Amino acid sequence: MEILRYRPVPAAAVFFGITRRCPLHCKHCSTSSLLDSEEYPEQLFRGFAETFTAENRPEFVLMSGGEALLRPRLVQDIAELSRAVGARSHVLSGLYFAEHGRIPRPVKRAIDAVDHFSASLDVFHEEEVPRAAVFRVLKELMDEGKQVSLQLTGTGPGDPYLADLTAEVRRVFDDRVPMLVAPVSPHGRADAWLKQAPLPRGEVTPAPCAVSAWPVIGFNGQVTACGNQDVMDGKVPLPPHLYLGHIAKDDWPTIKARAIGNPMVRAIRATGPEYLAERHGSKGGCGAEGYCQTCWVLSKDPAIPRRVRELALEPTTRLVEERTEEMLVGAGAVSFAQQYGITEYAELVTLGLEEATAGAGAQQTAGSTP
């Protein structure tokens, strides 16, 4: 809930894509990961985490892959470095090890080190990792007091698999495991079989982009303001306005400053790319069809970056940006899940909230001085 609520806050978190490798072969994998996929030295990512300080750090540090837990020592190190400066960590896993009975010791140490553990589960994962095995691991971790959640994907609100799975999770875990339910993304291996009809183009109005708020570290250390896989894979040339740097030479304070201060990214967060193109394009638009597609070509029209830089200097622009952020944060986690997930399942992100709140209160009471 906290992570989703603060998703619109610039640089409140950073995503680490610490490996592209994965032993699973899921048919919808957005990164097209394989066991022999690319992987860069651990020190590249560890070194960047070492630049966090108590005075300048992200609130949340999120790790994924590929399969992040193929590098358990790195997950553990990043989690410990984050905790040392007051940041909280999260790892997402496909639970490739779940069928083997015991959680491997290095993997268990990594899971113990993070503040929150999330598992992916969908019809494609279940072809390789049985649902019962995933449930067993989650139960084991919950019995130890670990905060856990599930990230589920399906074809849409009418997908019978999602109806069955969410109902079983609620029953088995007594509504204690929150779920973020999203549609399958048309990237990676899904691009070959998932066909999506383009949305009808209506009147262009401001549509803030919350997912451009947090820096994303790619598998090669490149940092972008957006985690769209087509951009990160080079299927679409990286738009200059989305490039934030590289962790081989840039530290967290530098990346944070760019994420917060980049005029184009600021404008995209506040009004969305289509509105920018319509309002400031030299021809009243970029000619691109689609929200993300428009973002990718914004810099090709010199009139747009030029006008955005001018507007960024005006006090009223900053007020609009601040008000937009306040509104998005105030709308809360469910609103974010409705916009970027499957609306009909958005409320499932709140499961377990009362128990988590009670647990936090009990810890504070136990640690307080009478």
C-alpha positions, 0 to 999 in steps of 0.5 A, a space after each residue: 500500500 505504501 509503495 503504490 501510494 507513493 508511486 507518483 512521488 518523484 524519486 521516492 524509490 528506485 528500481 533495480 533490474 539486477 539480472 536478466 537471467 531466469 530459469 523459467 520460460 514463461 510465455 508472457 515474459 516481458 523481458 524475454 528472460 532465459 538462464 543464459 540472458 545478459 548479466 552485468 557485474 554485481 559490483 555495478 549495482 552494489 556500488 550504486 547502492 553504496 551511494 545512498 546516505 541517511 540524508 539522501 536516499 530513496 524511501 523504497 528500493 525495489 529489485 527484480 529481474 529476470 529472476 532477482 534471487 538468482 543473485 541472492 547475495 546481491 539482493 541481501 547486500 542491497 537490502 542491508 545497505 538500504 536499511 543502514 540508511 533508513 530505506 526499505 527494500 522489496 524483491 519480486 520473485 518467480 519462486 523458481 525454487 518453490 518445488 524443491 521443498 526447502 528454500 535454499 539457504 542463500 535465497 532465504 538469507 536474501 528474503 530475510 534481508 528485504 522488508 517486503 517479499 512479493 511473488 509473481 503468479 499467473 497461468 504461465 508461471 503455473 506451467 513451471 511452478 505449481 500454485 501449491 508450491 508458491 502457497 507453501 513458500 508464502 505460508 512459511 514466510 508469513 509464519 515467520 512474520 515476513 510481509 508478503 504480497 502477490 503480483 498477478 497477471 491475466 488477460 483482463 477482467 473477464 479472465 476466468 483464471 484470475 477469478 479462480 486464483 484471487 478467490 483461492 488466495 483470499 480463502 487460503 490466506 484468509 484475506 491477509 495477502 494483498 494482490 496487485 492484478 494487472 493485464 499481460 503486457 504486450 512486450 517481450 515474448 507476449 509480443 508474438 501472441 498478444 494482440 491489442 486493439 488501439 484505443 480510440 483517440 478522443 479529446 486530448 486532456 491532461 493525463 499525468 504519467 505516474 510511472 515516470 516518477 521513479 528511476 529504473 536501472 536496467 540490466 546493463 546499468 543504464 538509468 531511465 525515467 521509464 521502465 517501458 521494456 521496448 525502450 529498455 531493450 532498444 526496440 524503440 530508440 531511447 528518447 533523450 528526455 528519458 535518459 537519466 544516466 548510468 550507475 557506472 559513473 552516476 551516484 544516487 544524488 545525481 540520478 535523483 536530481 535529474 529525475 526530479 529536475 528534468 523539465 521534460 520528465 516533469 511535464 510528462 508527470 504533470 500532464 502526460 505526453 499526448 497533452 504536451 504534443 497537442 499543446 506545444 507541438 509545432 503541428 499540434 501533435 506528434 503524429 504518434 498513436 498511443 500514450 507511450 508512443 507519443 512520449 517516445 517521439 516528443 524530443 523529435 519535435 524541437 518546439 516541444 522541449 524548447 517550450 517545456 524548458 521555458 515553462 519550467 522556469 515559471 512559478 505557476 508550472 511548479 505549482 501545477 506539478 506540486 498540485 498534481 502530485 498531491 492529488 495523485 498521492 491523495 487518491 491513494 494506492 487503490 487509484 493507482 491500481 485502478 489506473 495501471 492494473 485491472 480495475 475490477 481487482 484494484 481493491 485487492 491491494 488493501 488486503 492484510 492492511 489492518 493486520 499489518 497496521 496492528 503489527 506495526 502498532 504492537 512493535 512500537 508499543 513493545 519498543 516504547 518506554 513506559 
